[in-house]
Every structure is written in C-alpha cells, then in structure tokens.
Amino acid sequence: MIQNRKKMRLLRIVILVIGALWVWASAPPPGSITEGKIPAPQKGFLAPNFTLENLDGGKVTLSDYRGQAVLINLWATWCPPCRAEMPDMQEAFEMNQERGFVILAINATNQDHLSAVDNFVKDHNLTFPILLDSKGEVSQLYQLRSLPTSFFVDTEGIIQDVIVGGPMSGALLRTRIENLLPEKP
Amino acid sequence: MLPILQIGPLAIQTPGLFLLLGIWLGLNLAERLAPNFKVDANIIYNLVFFTLIAGILGARLGYALQSWEAFKTSPLSLISLNPGLLDPVSGLASGLVAAIIYGNRKSLSLWPTLDSLTPLFAVFAIGVALSNFASGNAFGMETKLPWGIDLWSAKRHPTQIYNALIAILILWKIYPKGKEGDPDHKLRGTTFLEFLSLSAGARLFIEAFRGDSTLFLGLRSAQVLAWVILAISMWKLSSLDSEAANG
C-alpha cells in the first residue's frame, strides 16, 4: 500500500516535470502565432481588403481607411434585424465620425434590389458610405453566413470583433467603438 | 466550420446551440448519476439553475457597470439578447457566490457536490470544443499534416477536434462504471480532482498546437495556468490518498 502511494507520488512528480518541459519546449518561436498577419474574416486577423462601388458610382477601398476605426456591416433591405440596427449605427457614426470612425455598410446587392437600397438610405437619412456588393464577392470573401454580420476593424486594419446576427444594441455599438478608438471624447 | 444552421427562415447560431446542448445533456447526466455520489438529483438541478441565472445576470450587470456611459443613453440594452454584452469574470464571480449561498443553505458538502457536478463539466467541455469548431475559434497553428483542416486562409491543426476527442475520453474515464459505481469505492472528491487534472493535462498538451495563444514572458499563458491547476489537483489527490491511508 505504502509502496503504491510512493509510486503514485513519483509518477505525479514525473508528470509535472514533463509538463513543465513541454511548456518550455512548445513556446512559440517569434512570428509563429498567426494573429494579425494574414487576411481572414476572423477576430485577430487582418481584415481582407476589397474595392466596391458606392451608391454614387465611386470606388471605395477598405485599405484607404487604414488609420481609422472601421465598422464593416453586411446587410440587406429585406433583413429585419439589419434594418433595426441602422438608426443606432447612424447615431454612432454621427457621434464618432470626427474621432476617426467610419462605417462601411456593404449591401448584399446580389440578393437585394438597388431601388430598395436607394429608398432605404433616403428614408433613414443614412450618411455613411453604402457600398454595393453586386457580385457577392465581398460576401464570399468575408464568409457571410447570416445577415447582418458586423466586423469591427481597428486603426491597424485588424479585426477586433465579429458580431454575427443582430440587431446590435446601442450599448454594444458604443462599447465596441470605444474599444477601437484609443482617445476618449 | 458551421456558424449558422439555416432551417428554412430560421438561422440557428450553432456555437451557442452546442453550448446549450452541453449544459442540457450534462445536467441530465449529472442528475442521473447524482445517486452514485449520494447527492439528491433535485438539489443538483437547482444548484445549476440558480448558478446559471446568477451568472448571466452578474455578467450583464458587470459589463454594464464597466461600460456605464454606453448604457446610460440606451438603458434598454441591459435586457438586450446580444451575448457580446456579458463580462465573463463578473458572471463567474456572481455564479460562484450564488452556488456558495445555495450550498450553505442546503448544507451541501463540498467534495460530493463537486463529484456529482463533474459529469456536467465533462459534457460541457465537449460542447465547448464543438462550439469552437462551429465558430472557428480556438484555431490551430498551420500544419502540413494530412489531417489538417482548411481554416482562416491556411491548413491548420484541428485543435477543436483534438479537444473534443480528449474531452470524450475524459468523460469516459470519470464515468462511474463497474465497481467504481459503488459510492463507497472512491474517496470523496476523487472524481472531480481526476477530471480537473486530466482536463488541465489535456489543455497543457493541446495548447501547444494553437495558433491564437496569448503569450506570457514568451510562454503560452494557458499552458502556464494549466500546469498550475495540474499541480494543485495532483497535490490534492495525493493528500486524499494519504488521508485514506491514515484512516
């Protein structure tokens, strides 16, 4: 019995020593942790770049906004939660625009109607850029599976948070934007 | 990766579904096995129920207090369904306090209660691994191994699957069976401490293949924490052995 207990104690010490060696041996070499280095639509990765047309026909490229905090919001006019979160988004945009915050609202135009988008934007007095994903390329690039989906991108172009589904509440929007903007108002 | 399960007009968030399933199935199993640990199944159900409710309320209140400026202008956000408005530390603390208060009122003994909750923890660990697999979180490092999975622009270690498989093995190990099903066969607390040490050991091992580890002095912080938990749980197992040997 005592012999068994001694064996068990020795085994546990050996396990702890091997565990400590494993922690040391498996420490990641510099640069092996992939966060922020390659583009992927996931928290901690570089936001994949894209260029889309806005409602006026002008071209908008994500990388042009490097240095600003960006909310990329994928939406459609027929999606009730997308519609519900737009007023809070507009308010957040107006409050933080001067602090370097921008919203790129990407309409899934391949599954929407341009006239409906136009009317929706006018009805809700939306002043942030509305981009048209006519071929669904950005939806595919961002692996869109549910509308709305929002990506909060920091000034370095790194995705800090992904919100799938909605509507996002006003408080959620405000806290996420504050996390992206280092300076307080 | 399958973050959304679309059934007609209904879009179900699969990561959340796996977590809920983990709690539900785990709680059912814990209730069924509670007599093995000489604990009343109803008490286990109530304990988990109050802990969860207190945990969720505490997590939301904790988040709101930390971001009061954001909630001041839209107080209705306090009852928002957004899971992003929860603070895990506040939730854990308030859940723990509720569990302690309930346990004291019902005069529950610590070790048999923890033993009887272990099946819930073990099934929930499987749910967490599957939830991460569905969402693509807790992803692995890049690999050229044939079982690597395409995720986030690279072929990666399927760390979520490693976790799920090991969690199933741990559930099998702690499941009362044969002679061990006899409540007097095992020392009080052994089931929980075995689960804790096995889970810590598993995390210590699998974390080495993760591609999103947080670092602490150049080491993976989750591994350091897992090693400490492993050491404490094995030390406690040793002292239980000694207590038993000394009568």
Contacts between the chains, C-beta under 8 A, distances in Angstrom:
chain1	res1	chain2	res2	distance
A	1	B	245	6.4
A	2	B	245	7.3
A	5	B	241	5.6
A	5	B	242	7.2
A	5	B	245	6.2
A	8	B	238	7.2
A	8	B	241	6.6
A	9	B	238	5.8
A	12	B	234	4.4
A	12	B	235	8.0
A	12	B	237	7.5
A	12	B	238	6.4
A	15	B	201	7.3
A	15	B	230	7.5
A	15	B	234	7.1
A	16	B	227	7.4
A	16	B	230	6.8
A	16	B	231	5.7
A	16	B	234	7.0
A	19	B	201	7.1
A	19	B	204	5.3
A	19	B	227	5.2
A	19	B	230	6.1
A	20	B	227	6.3
A	22	B	204	6.5
A	22	B	205	6.9
A	22	B	208	6.8
A	22	B	223	7.7
A	23	B	204	6.9
A	23	B	219	5.9
A	23	B	220	7.2
A	23	B	223	4.6
A	23	B	224	6.4
A	23	B	227	5.8
A	24	B	219	7.3
A	26	B	207	7.6
A	26	B	208	3.4
A	26	B	220	7.1
A	26	B	223	7.1
A	27	B	218	5.5
A	27	B	219	5.1
A	27	B	220	6.8
A	28	B	141	7.8
A	28	B	213	6.6
A	28	B	215	7.2
A	28	B	220	6.9
A	32	B	141	6.6
A	33	B	141	7.9
A	33	B	211	6.4
A	33	B	212	6.9
A	33	B	213	6.2
A	33	B	215	7.3
A	34	B	141	7.3
A	34	B	142	6.9
A	34	B	152	7.5
A	34	B	154	7.1
A	34	B	211	4.9
A	34	B	212	7.5
A	35	B	211	7.9
A	35	B	212	6.1
A	38	B	152	7.7
A	38	B	153	5.4
A	38	B	154	7.1
A	39	B	153	6.6
A	40	B	152	4.0
A	40	B	153	4.6
A	42	B	136	6.0
A	42	B	139	7.7
A	42	B	152	5.2
A	43	B	137	7.9
A	44	B	212	6.1
A	45	B	152	6.3
A	45	B	153	7.8
A	88	B	74	7.8
A	145	B	3	5.5
A	145	B	4	4.2
A	145	B	6	8.0
A	146	B	3	7.4
A	146	B	4	4.5
A	146	B	11	5.0
A	146	B	13	7.8
A	161	B	84	7.3
A	163	B	82	7.5
A	163	B	84	6.1
A	164	B	3	6.0
A	164	B	4	7.0
A	164	B	13	6.6
A	165	B	11	7.0
A	165	B	13	6.4
A	168	B	82	6.4
A	168	B	84	8.0
A	169	B	74	6.5
A	169	B	76	7.4
A	169	B	77	4.0
A	169	B	80	3.9
A	169	B	82	5.4
A	169	B	85	6.9
A	170	B	70	7.5
A	170	B	73	6.7
A	170	B	74	3.6
A	170	B	77	5.8
A	171	B	64	7.6
A	171	B	67	6.7
A	171	B	70	4.4
A	171	B	71	4.8
A	171	B	74	5.3
A	171	B	77	3.3
A	171	B	78	7.9
A	171	B	80	6.9
A	171	B	85	6.2
A	172	B	77	6.8
A	172	B	80	6.9
A	172	B	82	4.9
A	172	B	84	5.4
A	172	B	85	5.6
A	174	B	67	7.4
A	174	B	69	7.4
A	174	B	70	3.7
A	174	B	73	7.6
A	174	B	74	7.9
A	175	B	63	7.9
A	175	B	67	4.5
A	175	B	70	4.8
A	175	B	85	7.5
A	176	B	84	7.6
A	178	B	67	7.6
A	178	B	69	8.0
A	178	B	70	7.1
